Amino acid sequence: MARKTRRVGDFAYDAVKVLNEARKVFGNSADVNVWLNSPHAALGGKVPAALLFTAQCADLVLQELVRLKTGQQLKK
């Protein structure tokens, strides 16, 4: 299956949504930067910043941030 190319505006919109949610969760830019650039088990060991290139993966990053904010447990 061919990978669908995203428009720059779509990528930017998702990146801003993720950054805004991350700021709500972590409160400061330094912690946001560390979280976005570190691998996480909840994201399959992937780095959140690298997942923003597809809408589906950006949604996974947002879902993980919401989970962290609300204190929900990971589903097994």
Steps between C-alpha positions, in 0.01 A plus 500: 500500500640839404556750773281806458695824490373758746468866426726726702196671652363168626833409655531843663145483637564160661838612635340805665224282654764265643715786632202669666390176666857421609528844663180428694646170621859604577471873562835609361685490171800306631287206616294513179819481296631202697169314470461568126852381424518188718371152417191386693375146560139617462584606144671175412840631602478778244586869541184717496655771279569240232137388502355835395548435129171311460162605636437156652828503690453860611166389646680224694736759648203718601325200655810423706520859622133490603564170677790655689295809589206300632707229669340216307678167505637341184275238345661158483 
